[in-house]
Every structure is written in structure tokens, then in C-alpha cells.
Amino acid sequence: MAKLEQMLSQYRLPLGESVPLFAPLLSLSLPENRYTPLNVSPQRQRQMTLETIVAILLELAERQPVLLIVEDLHWTDPTTLELLGLLLDQTPTASLLVLLTCRPYFQPAWHHRSYFTEIPVNRLSRDQIERMVTHVAGGKRLPTAIVQQLVDKTDGVPLYVEEMTKVVLESGTLKDINGQYELVGSSPSLSIPATLQDSLMARLDRLVTAKGVAQYAAVIGRQFAYALLQAVAQVDASTLQRELERLVEAEIVYQRGLPPQASYTFKHALIQDAAYQSLLKSTRQQYHQRIAEVLETQFPETAEAQPELLAHHYTEAGRTEKAVHYWHQAAQRAVERSAHAEAISHFTTGLALLQTLPETLERLHQELNILVTLGSALMATKGYGEREVEHVFHRARELCHQVGDTPQVFRVLQGLWLCYVGRAEYQVARELGEQLFALAQRQQDAASLQSAHLTLGLTLCALGAFVPARTHLEQGIALYDPQHPGSLGRSGLQDGGVVCLCFGAQTLWYLGFPDQARLQSHQGLALAHHVAHPFSLAFALCFAALVHQLRHEVQAVQAQAEAAITLSCERDFALYVGFGTILRGWALAHQGQAQEGIAQLHQGLTAYRATGTEIGRPHYLALLAEAQGIRGQPAAGLTALTEALTLVDSSGERYYEPELHRLKGALLLQSSSENATEAETCFHHAIRIAQSQQAKSWELRAATSLARLWQQQGKRQEAHDLLAPIYGWFTEGFDTADLKDAKALLEELEEERS
């Protein structure tokens, strides 16, 4: 702890905040008499930790240029990639060179940046091999015949060149004469191992007793601590240190620090692999079990902080029950930190192992628990409508029936509801919402009841039943407790309060309360920031942009959409990358960039649908039609609207239906003045639907379009009588585009009548 405090005090970091961040990361107990634990969510603590690491590196770069090297990026975990992404955002303005090595198939999300240079590293040429051989030989030249064999057999692989050269030097067939090596005897034929694996094993064999230490260390991993190796290897300290010194001297491992605080790293993953593969399978299993048991009993802080480590060792030891337990624990920790990619990997591994066990009631319960949380993680990364998600929750529902009444039933039904509402299958979604509501009422659990109100409110809003939707969403807001956010929040999906506020804001706009809608949208966004839950924040940013789109506040739409896209790209939230791109495209089209906006709308719609999500598609096709109208392509816009109206009829999603008909009328007029009669029919239809929904904002917009058409036809009195009552109904939102347009038109009509 003293070392940590000393290190952090070198930077412009408040120790009261930074020490509580790094102590848990390093499995250090926080001194209660000096530090107060951070009062933030696990997700926010994770984000703060990453941001602080970046801040430390940037401060170092202010003092002097910094070179940061990360090797073998293809084996890196998603969270480390996220950290690198945050850091790389800052590199253009910092004295920082980041050097990353990876295999060619690995392509990180940020590799296309202009300041990022890719350098393919090919196999060594003959000249490079010869220079490397001479370097390994201490600057002394080897006989030409030996060099030729090394060139032929190493195939230009640097590690192989190095290892083969050492084999030759240690073979006793060369003699140092006047600063260069010559063959002992006349035959140039040498017994050079045929493969790199053979070469590495030959070196390990020559180490005799140290080989056993290397093998045990290889089972621990590429990196290993002296303390753990000593605990599992069961040899005395002096013997262990002596053998480790031999491994260091032979450049099998690199050492950092001094025993007992020392840590070691195998020089190359292939060296570790050679040592590992040299053990019999039964011996490897014994070693893995010994390591796992020692970690459990002697290093409980490691077991708590890194359950995936124990899961790995128990898996390799063949202890399936223990392995499943720790894979599940590791996945849960990952979900709590919004590390969904790691969570899915851990859950999938645990499930695969679970299937190898006999089908007992306990196993079925374990499978159910894993599936429920796996479904949530899959939704976060792939979208609600993905068939894989539906399959997971259907299997979970089957298990609920098999194991009897279980607390998981509510979350399983809600997972299925999300699948169906995400795919715009509203009849099934509404039935599931009603089941959830009935179940929550029986349970008399406030958090479940809050979530049930949410499901019905969201479903009814999508169906265009705005008044009952508002009632359910307001009750959901009233029941929300940030300490118990409901099953959405517990499952790692959106926070229940955020969802109610954001959909409530949307509903308020439809019902004719644009200012209340904006206020509630801001409240939802503020809550998302407060709970520090990235998936909830991506959701809130998109829906804040959507409310601004309804209010026709173009720049605000673009700002919120771009923030959502940035966050979603970092977190691999494919659904909100697509959603945000759609909204950004609409904003660009309304700022004189119609061609780029249309391209973005198409791109966003494709990405959105790729997640299996259909909810809202008529709305987003309407945005495309709008942009095509701006571009002077009314025919293309009408085609998009035809598709949207077909979807409305097939799915029953009617929240944007009045605007679809109004836009159709507007584009018909843009195509030709001869379409006036058909356009008038569209406007009337839009008004009737809006009135049936009590959607005052849609009614105002459609009435304004019809009144303007009548004005052009000389029907000024009819236009005024149509528009004045609906405009007079409003009590707020007079600075919005819709109400300004309506007011301006009414003033024109009054002037013309006078």
C-alpha cells in the first residue's frame, strides 16, 4: 500500500480517489482509517480506473517522450483493448509512441485512424538471418556451411533462428579460433532439430532439474509469481531460487524483482508451450488441480479478483463442477463491469462444460442461472432481436418448467419480451407484458412491478396507445429505486428508471407536451450518467437524440447521436451504433449534407437490422424518406414510405403512423402539383389517426400541412378553422419548429383574410 501511495503521489491525482481505484485492482485491502471507498457503481469505477491509467500515461508523456509496447495483441482481452482505444484517442496530441504487435488476422476497431501506421513484419531475408546469427554468436562469424543450414531450416522465423543458433553453439562441434567459429572435424553435417518445438525441448532437456521448475511454471501461465510457484512446486526456497536463476541465465524466462516478491515471464509463448506440452496429460491435470487449490486456500484475494484463473485451472484439471462454478462467477463479475464480451466468453465456456455433467436438478438450476445472464449479455452486444438471444431465453423458459417455480421466471419472461418487442412482434410482446404484470402483482415486489409497468408502457407506446402508455411509464418512474433498479438493471441491460424516463419523454411529445418531453429526456440522460452504466447511457443518448429529432432540433440530434456512436463503438453495442448512425444521417441531411446523410441513413439501417431488431423501422424509413425529399428525390422517398406503411400493417407498430401519411402527402406534392387531391387525402388520414391516438403533436403537424395546401388553393377560412383550434390547445413548446410554423401560417391566413 505504501508503494502504491508513493507511486500515485508522483502524479496530479487526488490520493483519496486514486488509491481506492487501484487498491482493489491490485488486490490490496483499503485502510479504512485513511480512505473512504468510492461511492460509485462498479461500472463507473471500472471506467474511472481506465481513465486514470490513461491520465498517468499522458502525464508521463508531458515530462518526457514515452514509448509504450504491447505485444501479442491477438491474445488481448476486450477491456485492455478498450483501454488502448481510450489512450490512442489522445496520441495525436501527446509525446507518445504506441507500438503494438499482433498476428495479421487481428484487426482492432481503431486500426484505420490516420495517425495509425501498419507495418507488416515479413520473414527474415538471408542477409538478416546471417546478421542475426552473428549477433547471437557474440559478433563472431560461423562457417558458411553452418549458416546455410540455419538459413534453410529456420525459414526466416526470428525465434527459430535464435534458438537454432544456440543449439549449434552448444553442440560442441564449433571452436573459437581468432574471433570466429570453425568446425571441429571435416564434416559440416550437424544434427539441427527439424522443428522449433524440437529445438526448444532440446534446450529444456539440457537444463535437467531446472526443466521441472519450467514445466510447473508453464502450467501456471506465461507470467508467474515466485510466491505462487513456491507454494505449488513443493521444493525448498534455495533449490527453487537456484533453478530459477538457471532458467533466467538460459533466457528461458525473464525476471523482475527479487524473491520472494519476484515475478517471471517466459521469453516467448512458444517456449512456455514447449515446456507445457512436454508433460504427460495426467501430470498436467495434477499440476492444474494443485495450482487451483493453492489459489483457493492460500491466495483468496486472487480467487476473488480473478475467478477466471481458477476456472481455467479447474477446467484443465478435469474438475468440471468447480470449473463451471468459477466460469459463472467470472462471467457475473464481467457483467457487473459491463465487460460483455468477456462475460459471453466465460458463460459459453461454462455452459459447454456443464453439458458434460449428468442431468440432475442442480445442473438444470445452474444452466438456468447461466442462460438468464448470458441472454442479457448477448442482447447488449448483438441486439434484442437476435435469434441466438431468443434461443437462450426459450431454453431458459423450458428449464423454468422443468425445475418448477423459480425466481428466474420473471427475468426469463422479460428476456423473451425484449426479443419479441425488439423484433416488432407486438402481439406476443403484449401478452408477455401482461404476464409479467400479473406475476409482479402476485409477487408484490416493487422492483418487478416497476419493470412490468415498463414493459407494458413501452409496448403500448409502440402500438400508438399513448395515453395508457404514459400511465404505465409514469407508474414505472414512481416505483423506481436507484438502489434496486428492477430486473433490467440487475440483468446488465438498461437501467429501468432510464428506460421509463426516455420512453416517457417520447410519449409526452406525441401527446403534445414538447417541453415536458425535453425535460424528461434530460432527466433520463442525467440518470444514465449517474448510474454509470454504459449500455443504459448508450440507450439514453440515442433516445435523447430521438426526442430532439421529434422537436426538430438538428444540431442537438447530431451531438447526442455522435456521443452514442462513440460510446457504442468502444463498447461493441452494435444496436446503438446503428441507431445513432440513423439519427446522425437525418441531422446531416437537414444541414445541407443530404447525400452524406442518406448514405449514413442506409448504413445505419443496415447495421440496425443486422442485430435482428425491427422495432422503430417505419420511423427510421420515414427519416430516410425525409432526407430523400431534401435531396430532391421524392420518388425514392415514396418508395421508403411504402415499405414503412407495409411494416405498420404487418406489425401493428403505429406510433409514427400519422407522420408516415403526412410525409407521403408532402412528397406527392413535391413530385407534382397534380397530386394535390391524393396529398389532401393523406393529410386527412394523418389527422384522423393522430386524433384517435390523442397524439396532439402529430395532429398539429398534419393540420399545418393540410392548412398550407388549402391556403395555396385559396381556402383560407377552412385552413384557419382547421389549424387554429389545435394550435390553441397547446400550452407549451412555442419555441419548437412545429408550433412556430403553425403560428406563422395562422398569421399569414389572418392577414390574407383581412
Secondary structure as UniProt FT lines:
FT   HELIX           2..8
FT   TURN            9..10
FT   HELIX           15..25
FT   TURN            26..27
FT   TURN            32..34
FT   HELIX           42..63
FT   STRAND          66..70
FT   HELIX           73..75
FT   HELIX           78..88
FT   TURN            89..90
FT   HELIX           91..93
FT   STRAND          96..100
FT   TURN            104..105
FT   TURN            109..112
FT   TURN            114..115
FT   HELIX           126..136
FT   TURN            137..139
FT   HELIX           144..154
FT   TURN            155..156
FT   HELIX           158..170
FT   TURN            171..172
FT   STRAND          174..177
FT   TURN            178..179
FT   STRAND          180..183
FT   HELIX           196..206
FT   TURN            207..208
FT   HELIX           209..220
FT   STRAND          223..225
FT   HELIX           226..233
FT   HELIX           237..249
FT   TURN            250..251
FT   STRAND          253..256
FT   TURN            259..260
FT   STRAND          263..266
FT   HELIX           269..277
FT   HELIX           281..298
FT   HELIX           300..305
FT   HELIX           307..317
FT   HELIX           320..336
FT   TURN            337..338
FT   HELIX           340..354
FT   TURN            355..356
FT   HELIX           361..382
FT   TURN            384..385
FT   HELIX           387..403
FT   TURN            407..408
FT   HELIX           409..422
FT   TURN            423..424
FT   HELIX           426..443
FT   HELIX           446..462
FT   TURN            463..464
FT   HELIX           466..479
FT   TURN            482..483
FT   HELIX           487..490
FT   TURN            491..492
FT   HELIX           496..510
FT   TURN            511..512
FT   HELIX           514..531
FT   HELIX           534..550
FT   TURN            551..552
FT   HELIX           554..571
FT   HELIX           574..589
FT   TURN            590..592
FT   HELIX           594..610
FT   TURN            611..612
FT   TURN            615..616
FT   HELIX           617..630
FT   TURN            631..632
FT   HELIX           634..651
FT   TURN            655..656
FT   HELIX           657..671
FT   HELIX           673..675
FT   HELIX           676..693
FT   HELIX           696..712
FT   TURN            713..714
FT   HELIX           716..729
FT   TURN            734..735
FT   HELIX           737..753
//
